[in-house]
Amino acid sequence: MDNKLALGKQNLILIGIGMLLVVIGFILMTGVPSEEAAYNPDIFSFRRIVLGPGVSLFGFLFVIFGILKKDKHD
């Protein structure tokens, strides 16, 4: 019986790297929120508005690449 998976080892590694990038992007977007009593200007920082979402988007695209990548020996 042949137990061949739909995705190869290299695909699973690429998907794992992509998911790690997504998690890192979400961590970059976290921080202390603004409250009614005290305004926190850090909610509009480069890290939370541009860098975090950009890393997450790249991670999602990397996951799609990992799924669609074909093995060379097929």
C-alpha positions as a printed NumPy array, in Angstrom:
array([[  0.   ,   0.   ,   0.   ],
       [  1.371,   3.414,  -0.998],
       [  0.869,   6.046,   1.746],
       [  1.84 ,   9.064,  -0.356],
       [  0.579,  12.393,   0.961],
       [ -0.863,  15.09 ,  -1.28 ],
       [  1.876,  17.501,  -0.184],
       [  5.522,  16.608,   0.099],
       [  7.947,  17.293,   2.911],
       [  9.242,  20.478,   1.266],
       [  5.667,  21.79 ,   0.891],
       [  4.935,  21.182,   4.566],
       [  8.121,  22.97 ,   5.599],
       [  7.211,  25.989,   3.442],
       [  3.691,  26.055,   4.891],
       [  5.149,  25.923,   8.414],
       [  7.483,  28.846,   7.665],
       [  4.555,  30.814,   6.252],
       [  2.42 ,  30.185,   9.318],
       [  5.317,  31.255,  11.546],
       [  5.519,  34.527,   9.598],
       [  1.783,  35.058,  10.057],
       [  2.104,  34.578,  13.815],
       [  5.102,  36.949,  13.965],
       [  3.089,  39.561,  12.059],
       [  0.204,  39.286,  14.501],
       [  2.623,  39.6  ,  17.434],
       [  4.063,  42.759,  15.855],
       [  0.551,  44.24 ,  15.714],
       [ -0.072,  43.797,  19.437],
       [  0.554,  46.442,  22.051],
       [ -0.965,  48.608,  24.742],
       [ -4.351,  50.014,  23.641],
       [ -5.534,  53.572,  24.059],
       [ -7.922,  54.202,  26.914],
       [-10.515,  56.867,  27.508],
       [ -8.409,  58.381,  30.283],
       [ -5.079,  58.35 ,  28.434],
       [ -4.424,  58.551,  24.695],
       [ -1.633,  56.295,  23.51 ],
       [ -0.085,  57.527,  20.228],
       [  1.749,  54.19 ,  19.869],
       [ -1.412,  52.691,  18.341],
       [ -0.439,  54.462,  15.094],
       [  3.212,  53.367,  15.079],
       [  4.944,  52.018,  11.967],
       [  5.318,  48.599,  13.581],
       [  1.595,  48.204,  14.294],
       [  0.179,  49.765,  11.11 ],
       [  2.658,  48.799,   8.373],
       [  5.221,  46.221,   9.481],
       [  2.923,  43.76 ,  11.28 ],
       [  0.256,  43.559,   8.55 ],
       [  2.962,  43.412,   5.86 ],
       [  4.694,  40.465,   7.529],
       [  1.351,  38.694,   7.974],
       [  0.389,  39.261,   4.333],
       [  3.766,  37.932,   3.189],
       [  3.236,  34.892,   5.438],
       [ -0.189,  34.178,   3.917],
       [  1.259,  34.486,   0.406],
       [  4.127,  32.191,   1.41 ],
       [  1.6  ,  29.582,   2.623],
       [ -0.167,  29.729,  -0.755],
       [  3.207,  29.32 ,  -2.489],
       [  3.997,  26.342,  -0.255],
       [  0.706,  24.681,  -1.198],
       [  1.035,  25.278,  -4.944],
       [  4.749,  24.414,  -5.329],
       [  5.343,  21.268,  -7.365],
       [  8.088,  18.776,  -6.6  ],
       [ 10.851,  18.512,  -9.191],
       [ 10.673,  14.717,  -9.471],
       [  6.942,  14.598, -10.381]])
